[in-house]
Amino acid sequence: MTSHDVVARMRRIMGTRKIGHAGTLDPMATGVLVIGVERATKLLGHLALDRKSYLATITLGVATTTDDAEGEPLTEAAPAALAAVTEAGIDTAIAELTGEIQQVPSAVSAVKVDGERAYAKVRAGEKVELAARPVTVHRFDRLALRTEPRLEIDALVDCSSGTYVRALARDLGAALGVGGHLTALRRTEVGPFGLATARTLERLEQDSALSLSLDEAVTTAFASHAVDAATARAVRYGQRIPAAGIGGSYGIVDAEGRALAIATDQGGHAKYLVVLAPA
C-alpha cells in the first residue's frame, strides 16, 4: 500500500477530501505515516520530520535489483562465503555505516534525475546512476541474528530524513562480501510522532477518532508560546505581536491551550506561517 493509497482510504473513512500526508512510506513498509485532516493539513508543510526510526530485517547473502525483497536477485553468495560471516564482522560493518556517511540512494528511489523519479526510469528500462549524498545514521543497532532458514538480522535504525534503509541493507551486505537486501521494514517514529499514538486504518474504520487533536498535534510537534486573551485576539486577526524569543518555528496557543498559529520570530515580531484559528 502506497502513501497515496492511505490518503485515498482516509478520505473515505473521514468523509472529506481535505486529507494530506507528511513524508512518504515505502509500499513494502508498515508503521507511522503522519496524516492531516481538515485544518490540520495546514500543519503538514511546517513539521520538522527530519529524524525517523525503523525496525528492519535484513537478509544477507542475496543482492537484488531494488535492494529489497520485491526485486530480482542480482547475486547470491556461496554457502562457504555465508558461513564465513561472523557476528563481529557484522557489527564492524554496521559501525562503519553509522554516523555521518555518504550514501548512494537505491536506484528505485524517489530521487529525481533530470526531472523524473529514479524508479520511473528504472521501470522504463533505463540504467540509473545516482550520486552519493550525506545522511546521518544516529543509531544502527543489531537486535537479533538468525542463521536459519537464511542469514538475517533484525536492526533498529534511527536516521535523518533522506536516508534509505534499503541502501543500508545493500551496503551492509556489500561490506561483508555476500550481498544483502531489506526484507521487512516498520517505521516506529517520524519526528515527534510514534506508534504509541498511531491508529491503524482498520481501527479508524471502526472508530474514526483521531490520534491527536489539532491542539495536541501543535504542542507535540512545536515549542509552545502561550499568550493572553488580548494577544490571542490579535493573532486571530493576523495582527502583529511581539517575538516570542524561541528559535525556529513555534506554536502560539491561548490560555486554554488552543492552537492559534504557527510562527517564527522575525526581528522583534512574530511572523505567522499559518493562522489555525482565524477570527
Steps between C-alpha positions, in 0.01 A plus 500: 500500500642838398467826695257615228290188564488587870379853422228364270381259768508773765280721280240227498527438874489867602248607236710789373743563218705735717756238599876522456814324615848610605780297350453165330520139606636231270224268372672201666525680836257516788482740790462872554373733227402850612156594366331838525121534494315822418670796673793282604609476134632854550759361741650242269739726312637647824576181693866428575503130413875482451562194718343158456528162672446156352503132586655317207570142398799458269574179312866435425621289210284639219516839328195612301418754230295710743704438818189342652299178474287632213792504257662231290816330632824646367753287684483213744785416735647153518430302818868519598497881477191520719651260753800733527284793614540555874310702758810713552527562128137605480538737794815654350324559167200650680729737692648624172148582378418701812549874542536753222544298181479539125218283367404415145117477492336188362446517124126455554478796736293815459814708434452709188734462203454755221159586642380139516484262794782245498259208545305608188817493293591157632153364422536640148813292455753779546817459703517755778818612676437711808758712679582442864362755741555571868265340752522438873440161657463581869457137602539170317463229764492129435216353705506138385691264271352187340679243288201284409328476259723783373753743641313810613509766765241716671618855556391831643584796276468860614591732214461835331231564242622393156679189629405181316490195728499286186833655408635421848401136445670502159817662633517270804487197274760649267734577790475136612563377145177302476236749388190596690150637470215626716222250568283685754470860615285663767523872573460550873552877520500800270596824669304518828231255386523131587316170508371570851245748366455356152174335392462233234273552201292204617450659839409833342235327289340384826555827687614807308626688808834662425830415668554865591282808492633805318593655835682184610681470166631856526630457855652163407681626190598854599626700794204686650460871560198575721340843462236697689148574374587833339796352312295195401243732343777679308626165369152401380483824301851454363627807681861550599611372841841507674759229432492201734876461530480138381735361236335345195130446447270499801132467578306790643233382744246682715459467876283188454761332279310550174729523199481837327791511255844377400759776492869587498672805641602762249672794657299614797173351379338165429460403135197278447562190291138395530209626709304197620213679675416814301235740627 
